[in-house]
Amino acid sequence: MFDSGELRLVLLKLISEQPRHGYDLIRAIEELTGGRYAPSPGVVYPTLTMLEEMGLIGQAPGEGARKPYQITQAGSLHLDENQAEAEELIGRLKALSPSHSEGGSPIWRAMRNLGVAIRHRVQHGEITEETKFELAALIDELAQKIERLK
């Protein structure tokens, strides 16, 4: 989706809006695209480390295991110098989102929420084979109920 410099700029732009940790950034990008794209943690976390080493972000006060980042003064200057490119990249993400009429539908919203919940559970949770079968059974049951709707 992006080269590394572009992803750095997108993450910096999102962090400039509010302090965020890696998972927040993944979710923010996924929301911008209407659920059509989410960068992998294997790309996001090393990029955050690089931004921190470059002095563009630093750790923000936070609670829990996840460490939020905030933009530094150097990061703000860098973002100001690259504002047009940052806006173009955010626009590219938004362009992936379903059309306004499709995206406004409560059905599409619910489908995106379901997809996000499933991906999060499978990718970030400890999931057993039994849980995978339970999840598949729930989805199959829902599909059958939807087919029977009148």
Rosetta constraint file for C-alpha pairs under 8 A:
AtomPair CA 2 CA 6 HARMONIC 5.56 0.50
AtomPair CA 2 CA 7 HARMONIC 5.73 0.50
AtomPair CA 3 CA 7 HARMONIC 6.35 0.50
AtomPair CA 4 CA 8 HARMONIC 6.15 0.50
AtomPair CA 4 CA 47 HARMONIC 7.57 0.50
AtomPair CA 5 CA 9 HARMONIC 6.37 0.50
AtomPair CA 6 CA 10 HARMONIC 6.27 0.50
AtomPair CA 6 CA 86 HARMONIC 7.95 0.50
AtomPair CA 6 CA 89 HARMONIC 7.33 0.50
AtomPair CA 7 CA 11 HARMONIC 6.11 0.50
AtomPair CA 7 CA 47 HARMONIC 7.64 0.50
AtomPair CA 8 CA 12 HARMONIC 6.05 0.50
AtomPair CA 8 CA 47 HARMONIC 6.27 0.50
AtomPair CA 8 CA 48 HARMONIC 7.67 0.50
AtomPair CA 8 CA 51 HARMONIC 6.96 0.50
AtomPair CA 9 CA 13 HARMONIC 6.06 0.50
AtomPair CA 9 CA 79 HARMONIC 7.35 0.50
AtomPair CA 9 CA 86 HARMONIC 6.00 0.50
AtomPair CA 10 CA 14 HARMONIC 6.27 0.50
AtomPair CA 10 CA 86 HARMONIC 6.17 0.50
AtomPair CA 10 CA 89 HARMONIC 6.71 0.50
AtomPair CA 10 CA 90 HARMONIC 6.84 0.50
AtomPair CA 11 CA 15 HARMONIC 6.08 0.50
AtomPair CA 11 CA 25 HARMONIC 6.88 0.50
AtomPair CA 11 CA 48 HARMONIC 7.82 0.50
AtomPair CA 12 CA 16 HARMONIC 6.05 0.50
AtomPair CA 12 CA 51 HARMONIC 7.96 0.50
AtomPair CA 12 CA 56 HARMONIC 7.74 0.50
AtomPair CA 12 CA 57 HARMONIC 7.63 0.50
AtomPair CA 12 CA 71 HARMONIC 7.05 0.50
AtomPair CA 12 CA 75 HARMONIC 7.29 0.50
AtomPair CA 12 CA 79 HARMONIC 7.23 0.50
AtomPair CA 13 CA 17 HARMONIC 6.74 0.50
AtomPair CA 13 CA 79 HARMONIC 6.92 0.50
AtomPair CA 13 CA 86 HARMONIC 6.70 0.50
AtomPair CA 14 CA 18 HARMONIC 6.99 0.50
AtomPair CA 14 CA 20 HARMONIC 7.95 0.50
AtomPair CA 14 CA 25 HARMONIC 7.14 0.50
AtomPair CA 14 CA 28 HARMONIC 7.87 0.50
AtomPair CA 15 CA 19 HARMONIC 5.31 0.50
AtomPair CA 15 CA 20 HARMONIC 5.82 0.50
AtomPair CA 15 CA 25 HARMONIC 7.92 0.50
AtomPair CA 15 CA 69 HARMONIC 6.87 0.50
AtomPair CA 15 CA 70 HARMONIC 5.88 0.50
AtomPair CA 15 CA 71 HARMONIC 6.11 0.50
AtomPair CA 16 CA 70 HARMONIC 6.82 0.50
AtomPair CA 16 CA 71 HARMONIC 5.48 0.50
AtomPair CA 16 CA 76 HARMONIC 7.39 0.50
AtomPair CA 18 CA 70 HARMONIC 7.01 0.50
AtomPair CA 19 CA 60 HARMONIC 6.66 0.50
AtomPair CA 19 CA 68 HARMONIC 5.80 0.50
AtomPair CA 19 CA 69 HARMONIC 5.22 0.50
AtomPair CA 19 CA 70 HARMONIC 4.58 0.50
AtomPair CA 19 CA 71 HARMONIC 7.49 0.50
AtomPair CA 20 CA 24 HARMONIC 5.68 0.50
AtomPair CA 20 CA 25 HARMONIC 6.44 0.50
AtomPair CA 20 CA 68 HARMONIC 4.66 0.50
AtomPair CA 20 CA 69 HARMONIC 5.39 0.50
AtomPair CA 20 CA 70 HARMONIC 6.95 0.50
AtomPair CA 21 CA 25 HARMONIC 6.39 0.50
AtomPair CA 21 CA 66 HARMONIC 6.35 0.50
AtomPair CA 21 CA 67 HARMONIC 5.64 0.50
AtomPair CA 21 CA 68 HARMONIC 4.00 0.50
AtomPair CA 21 CA 69 HARMONIC 5.87 0.50
AtomPair CA 22 CA 26 HARMONIC 6.36 0.50
AtomPair CA 22 CA 41 HARMONIC 7.46 0.50
AtomPair CA 22 CA 44 HARMONIC 6.59 0.50
AtomPair CA 22 CA 45 HARMONIC 6.25 0.50
AtomPair CA 22 CA 48 HARMONIC 7.59 0.50
AtomPair CA 22 CA 66 HARMONIC 7.98 0.50
AtomPair CA 22 CA 68 HARMONIC 7.51 0.50
AtomPair CA 23 CA 27 HARMONIC 6.23 0.50
AtomPair CA 23 CA 41 HARMONIC 7.70 0.50
AtomPair CA 24 CA 28 HARMONIC 6.02 0.50
AtomPair CA 25 CA 29 HARMONIC 6.22 0.50
AtomPair CA 26 CA 30 HARMONIC 6.19 0.50
AtomPair CA 26 CA 38 HARMONIC 5.88 0.50
AtomPair CA 26 CA 39 HARMONIC 6.05 0.50
AtomPair CA 26 CA 40 HARMONIC 7.49 0.50
AtomPair CA 26 CA 41 HARMONIC 7.58 0.50
AtomPair CA 26 CA 44 HARMONIC 7.52 0.50
AtomPair CA 27 CA 31 HARMONIC 6.03 0.50
AtomPair CA 27 CA 38 HARMONIC 7.13 0.50
AtomPair CA 28 CA 32 HARMONIC 6.22 0.50
AtomPair CA 29 CA 33 HARMONIC 6.40 0.50
AtomPair CA 29 CA 37 HARMONIC 7.28 0.50
AtomPair CA 29 CA 38 HARMONIC 6.08 0.50
AtomPair CA 29 CA 39 HARMONIC 7.58 0.50
AtomPair CA 29 CA 93 HARMONIC 7.31 0.50
AtomPair CA 30 CA 34 HARMONIC 6.23 0.50
AtomPair CA 30 CA 35 HARMONIC 4.89 0.50
AtomPair CA 30 CA 36 HARMONIC 6.67 0.50
AtomPair CA 30 CA 37 HARMONIC 5.44 0.50
AtomPair CA 30 CA 38 HARMONIC 4.75 0.50
AtomPair CA 30 CA 39 HARMONIC 7.91 0.50
AtomPair CA 31 CA 35 HARMONIC 5.78 0.50
AtomPair CA 32 CA 90 HARMONIC 7.91 0.50
AtomPair CA 32 CA 93 HARMONIC 5.97 0.50
AtomPair CA 32 CA 94 HARMONIC 5.19 0.50
AtomPair CA 32 CA 97 HARMONIC 6.80 0.50
AtomPair CA 33 CA 37 HARMONIC 5.96 0.50
AtomPair CA 33 CA 93 HARMONIC 5.30 0.50
AtomPair CA 33 CA 94 HARMONIC 5.17 0.50
AtomPair CA 33 CA 95 HARMONIC 7.04 0.50
AtomPair CA 33 CA 96 HARMONIC 5.00 0.50
AtomPair CA 33 CA 97 HARMONIC 4.24 0.50
AtomPair CA 33 CA 98 HARMONIC 7.77 0.50
AtomPair CA 34 CA 94 HARMONIC 7.72 0.50
AtomPair CA 34 CA 96 HARMONIC 7.17 0.50
AtomPair CA 34 CA 97 HARMONIC 4.39 0.50
AtomPair CA 34 CA 98 HARMONIC 6.32 0.50
AtomPair CA 34 CA 103 HARMONIC 7.29 0.50
AtomPair CA 34 CA 112 HARMONIC 7.11 0.50
AtomPair CA 35 CA 97 HARMONIC 7.28 0.50
AtomPair CA 35 CA 112 HARMONIC 5.71 0.50
AtomPair CA 35 CA 115 HARMONIC 7.68 0.50
AtomPair CA 35 CA 116 HARMONIC 7.18 0.50
AtomPair CA 36 CA 96 HARMONIC 6.60 0.50
AtomPair CA 36 CA 97 HARMONIC 6.64 0.50
AtomPair CA 37 CA 96 HARMONIC 7.86 0.50
AtomPair CA 39 CA 43 HARMONIC 6.71 0.50
AtomPair CA 39 CA 44 HARMONIC 6.70 0.50
AtomPair CA 40 CA 44 HARMONIC 6.33 0.50
AtomPair CA 41 CA 45 HARMONIC 5.77 0.50
AtomPair CA 42 CA 46 HARMONIC 6.87 0.50
AtomPair CA 43 CA 47 HARMONIC 6.34 0.50
AtomPair CA 44 CA 48 HARMONIC 6.23 0.50
AtomPair CA 45 CA 49 HARMONIC 6.31 0.50
AtomPair CA 46 CA 50 HARMONIC 6.22 0.50
AtomPair CA 47 CA 51 HARMONIC 6.17 0.50
AtomPair CA 48 CA 52 HARMONIC 6.14 0.50
AtomPair CA 49 CA 53 HARMONIC 6.14 0.50
AtomPair CA 50 CA 54 HARMONIC 6.09 0.50
AtomPair CA 51 CA 55 HARMONIC 6.36 0.50
AtomPair CA 51 CA 56 HARMONIC 5.40 0.50
AtomPair CA 51 CA 57 HARMONIC 5.87 0.50
AtomPair CA 52 CA 56 HARMONIC 5.83 0.50
AtomPair CA 52 CA 57 HARMONIC 4.89 0.50
AtomPair CA 52 CA 58 HARMONIC 5.70 0.50
AtomPair CA 55 CA 72 HARMONIC 7.02 0.50
AtomPair CA 55 CA 74 HARMONIC 6.64 0.50
AtomPair CA 55 CA 75 HARMONIC 7.04 0.50
AtomPair CA 56 CA 71 HARMONIC 6.12 0.50
AtomPair CA 56 CA 72 HARMONIC 5.38 0.50
AtomPair CA 56 CA 73 HARMONIC 7.39 0.50
AtomPair CA 56 CA 74 HARMONIC 5.42 0.50
AtomPair CA 56 CA 75 HARMONIC 3.81 0.50
AtomPair CA 56 CA 76 HARMONIC 7.54 0.50
AtomPair CA 56 CA 78 HARMONIC 7.69 0.50
AtomPair CA 57 CA 69 HARMONIC 6.19 0.50
AtomPair CA 57 CA 70 HARMONIC 5.48 0.50
AtomPair CA 57 CA 71 HARMONIC 4.39 0.50
AtomPair CA 57 CA 72 HARMONIC 5.06 0.50
AtomPair CA 57 CA 75 HARMONIC 6.18 0.50
AtomPair CA 58 CA 69 HARMONIC 5.40 0.50
AtomPair CA 58 CA 70 HARMONIC 5.51 0.50
AtomPair CA 58 CA 71 HARMONIC 6.40 0.50
AtomPair CA 58 CA 72 HARMONIC 6.40 0.50
AtomPair CA 59 CA 67 HARMONIC 6.63 0.50
AtomPair CA 59 CA 68 HARMONIC 5.88 0.50
AtomPair CA 59 CA 69 HARMONIC 4.42 0.50
AtomPair CA 59 CA 70 HARMONIC 6.08 0.50
AtomPair CA 60 CA 67 HARMONIC 7.25 0.50
AtomPair CA 60 CA 68 HARMONIC 5.35 0.50
AtomPair CA 60 CA 69 HARMONIC 4.96 0.50
AtomPair CA 60 CA 70 HARMONIC 5.37 0.50
AtomPair CA 61 CA 67 HARMONIC 7.92 0.50
AtomPair CA 61 CA 68 HARMONIC 7.11 0.50
AtomPair CA 62 CA 66 HARMONIC 7.82 0.50
AtomPair CA 62 CA 67 HARMONIC 6.39 0.50
AtomPair CA 62 CA 68 HARMONIC 6.27 0.50
AtomPair CA 63 CA 67 HARMONIC 7.71 0.50
AtomPair CA 71 CA 75 HARMONIC 5.54 0.50
AtomPair CA 71 CA 76 HARMONIC 6.49 0.50
AtomPair CA 72 CA 76 HARMONIC 6.21 0.50
AtomPair CA 73 CA 77 HARMONIC 6.34 0.50
AtomPair CA 74 CA 78 HARMONIC 6.16 0.50
AtomPair CA 75 CA 79 HARMONIC 6.05 0.50
AtomPair CA 76 CA 80 HARMONIC 6.08 0.50
AtomPair CA 77 CA 81 HARMONIC 6.25 0.50
AtomPair CA 78 CA 82 HARMONIC 6.32 0.50
AtomPair CA 79 CA 83 HARMONIC 5.56 0.50
AtomPair CA 79 CA 86 HARMONIC 7.53 0.50
AtomPair CA 82 CA 86 HARMONIC 6.18 0.50
AtomPair CA 83 CA 87 HARMONIC 6.14 0.50
AtomPair CA 84 CA 88 HARMONIC 6.21 0.50
AtomPair CA 85 CA 89 HARMONIC 6.17 0.50
AtomPair CA 86 CA 90 HARMONIC 6.26 0.50
AtomPair CA 87 CA 91 HARMONIC 6.06 0.50
AtomPair CA 88 CA 92 HARMONIC 6.16 0.50
AtomPair CA 89 CA 93 HARMONIC 6.43 0.50
AtomPair CA 90 CA 94 HARMONIC 6.27 0.50
AtomPair CA 91 CA 95 HARMONIC 6.06 0.50
AtomPair CA 92 CA 96 HARMONIC 6.82 0.50
AtomPair CA 93 CA 97 HARMONIC 7.30 0.50
AtomPair CA 97 CA 103 HARMONIC 7.30 0.50
AtomPair CA 98 CA 102 HARMONIC 5.80 0.50
AtomPair CA 98 CA 103 HARMONIC 5.19 0.50
AtomPair CA 99 CA 103 HARMONIC 5.70 0.50
AtomPair CA 100 CA 104 HARMONIC 5.88 0.50
AtomPair CA 101 CA 105 HARMONIC 6.60 0.50
AtomPair CA 102 CA 108 HARMONIC 6.69 0.50
AtomPair CA 103 CA 108 HARMONIC 6.18 0.50
AtomPair CA 103 CA 109 HARMONIC 6.72 0.50
AtomPair CA 104 CA 108 HARMONIC 7.43 0.50
AtomPair CA 104 CA 109 HARMONIC 7.25 0.50
AtomPair CA 105 CA 109 HARMONIC 6.32 0.50
AtomPair CA 106 CA 110 HARMONIC 6.04 0.50
AtomPair CA 107 CA 111 HARMONIC 6.14 0.50
AtomPair CA 108 CA 112 HARMONIC 6.16 0.50
AtomPair CA 109 CA 113 HARMONIC 6.23 0.50
AtomPair CA 110 CA 114 HARMONIC 6.16 0.50
AtomPair CA 111 CA 115 HARMONIC 6.19 0.50
AtomPair CA 112 CA 116 HARMONIC 6.12 0.50
AtomPair CA 113 CA 117 HARMONIC 6.10 0.50
AtomPair CA 114 CA 118 HARMONIC 6.12 0.50
AtomPair CA 115 CA 119 HARMONIC 6.08 0.50
AtomPair CA 116 CA 120 HARMONIC 5.96 0.50
AtomPair CA 117 CA 121 HARMONIC 6.09 0.50
AtomPair CA 118 CA 122 HARMONIC 6.08 0.50
AtomPair CA 119 CA 123 HARMONIC 5.77 0.50
AtomPair CA 119 CA 124 HARMONIC 7.98 0.50
AtomPair CA 120 CA 124 HARMONIC 5.45 0.50
AtomPair CA 120 CA 125 HARMONIC 7.11 0.50
AtomPair CA 121 CA 125 HARMONIC 4.95 0.50
AtomPair CA 121 CA 126 HARMONIC 7.84 0.50
AtomPair CA 121 CA 127 HARMONIC 7.41 0.50
AtomPair CA 122 CA 126 HARMONIC 7.58 0.50
AtomPair CA 122 CA 127 HARMONIC 6.38 0.50
AtomPair CA 127 CA 131 HARMONIC 5.98 0.50
AtomPair CA 127 CA 132 HARMONIC 6.84 0.50
AtomPair CA 128 CA 132 HARMONIC 6.35 0.50
AtomPair CA 129 CA 133 HARMONIC 6.42 0.50
AtomPair CA 130 CA 134 HARMONIC 6.23 0.50
AtomPair CA 131 CA 135 HARMONIC 6.03 0.50
AtomPair CA 132 CA 136 HARMONIC 6.18 0.50
AtomPair CA 133 CA 137 HARMONIC 6.06 0.50
AtomPair CA 134 CA 138 HARMONIC 6.26 0.50
AtomPair CA 135 CA 139 HARMONIC 6.36 0.50
AtomPair CA 136 CA 140 HARMONIC 6.12 0.50
AtomPair CA 137 CA 141 HARMONIC 6.01 0.50
AtomPair CA 138 CA 142 HARMONIC 6.17 0.50
AtomPair CA 139 CA 143 HARMONIC 6.20 0.50
AtomPair CA 140 CA 144 HARMONIC 6.27 0.50
AtomPair CA 141 CA 145 HARMONIC 6.29 0.50
AtomPair CA 142 CA 146 HARMONIC 6.17 0.50
AtomPair CA 143 CA 147 HARMONIC 6.25 0.50
AtomPair CA 144 CA 148 HARMONIC 6.42 0.50
AtomPair CA 145 CA 149 HARMONIC 6.50 0.50
